[in-house]
Amino acid sequence: MAGLSSHTQQILDKVSYFADQAHGEQTRKYTPDRYIVHPIRVMKMLSEYTGDISMLAAALLHDVLEDTPVSSTDIRAFLQDLLPPPEVRKTIKLVEELTDVYVKSAFPHLNRRQRKDLEVERIAKTSGDSQSIKYADIIDNCTEIVRHDRGFAGRFLSECREILRKAPHGDQRLYERAVMTLDAAMRELR
């Protein structure tokens, strides 16, 4: 993360610790690694394109609302001692935009395809900043899934392609990297 000030790095270390504690004993789906390795990779990748602390903090927190009992209120209470109010608001907004809404528990009457289609439409309406974080998330997940779950990878990669098709408003360099990573993952799968 060359280019980040030591103050910014200290803040991100605290956010990373908070996210790690929120995820608790969760591990990555295909490896025994603590879950936090994924948000850290997403944040580091994003830091190659921006130094926006709200975006970097949101990258670290992007799965907290979806995968843990921690609420937006909890995140806000934590962040208010680290960041100025506008950056706290932006970070929360980004995390909320990155949190899946159309999940099985909330929409059990819909099948996976229906939920994912609705989710893509929702993501298409999110901010360019959250879409940039989503690109880094896709890149990291695509790389891992092809390596560990070739049977499910085709479906997952198709879902990611649809997200990229409908949500092209983030950082264009990161978008192109996501498209190239997805194309390479699909070639590797064949």
Long-range contacts (C-beta under 8 A, 24 or more apart in sequence): 1-44, 1-47, 3-47, 3-51, 4-47, 4-51, 4-56, 8-51, 8-53, 8-56, 11-53, 11-57, 11-82, 11-83, 12-43, 12-53, 12-56, 12-57, 12-60, 14-82, 15-57, 15-60, 15-61, 15-79, 15-82, 16-40, 16-43, 16-60, 18-61, 18-75, 18-78, 19-60, 19-61, 19-64, 22-61, 22-64, 22-68, 22-70, 23-63, 23-64, 23-67, 23-68, 24-68, 26-67, 26-68, 28-144, 29-148, 29-149, 30-144, 30-145, 30-147, 30-148, 30-149, 31-144, 31-148, 35-63, 35-67, 38-63, 38-140, 38-141, 38-144, 39-63, 41-140, 42-133, 42-136, 42-137, 42-140, 43-136, 45-136, 45-139, 45-140, 45-174, 46-132, 46-133, 46-136, 46-174, 49-132, 49-171, 49-173, 49-174, 50-132, 50-171, 52-129, 53-83, 53-87, 54-83, 54-87, 54-90, 54-91, 54-94, 54-129, 55-94, 55-129, 55-132, 55-133, 57-83, 57-87, 57-91, 58-90, 58-91, 58-94, 58-95, 58-98, 58-129, 58-130, 58-133, 59-133, 59-136, 59-137, 61-91, 61-95, 62-94, 62-95, 62-98, 62-99, 62-133, 62-137, 63-98, 64-95, 65-95, 65-96, 65-99, 66-99, 66-100, 66-103, 72-96, 90-129, 93-127, 93-130, 94-127, 94-129, 94-130, 94-133, 97-123, 97-126, 97-127, 97-130, 98-126, 98-130, 98-133, 98-134, 98-137, 116-159, 116-162, 117-162, 120-159, 120-162, 120-163, 120-166, 120-167, 121-166, 123-163, 123-166, 123-167, 124-166, 124-167, 126-167, 127-169, 128-169, 128-170, 128-171, 129-170, 130-170, 131-167, 131-168, 131-169, 131-170, 131-175, 132-170, 132-171, 132-174, 132-175, 133-170, 134-163, 134-167, 134-170, 135-164, 135-170, 135-171, 135-174, 135-175, 135-177, 135-178, 136-174, 136-178, 138-163, 138-164, 138-178, 138-181, 138-182, 139-177, 139-178, 139-181, 142-181, 142-182, 142-185, 143-181, 143-185, 145-185, 146-185, 146-188, 146-189, 150-189, 153-185, 153-189, 154-189, 157-182, 157-185, 157-186, 157-189, 161-186
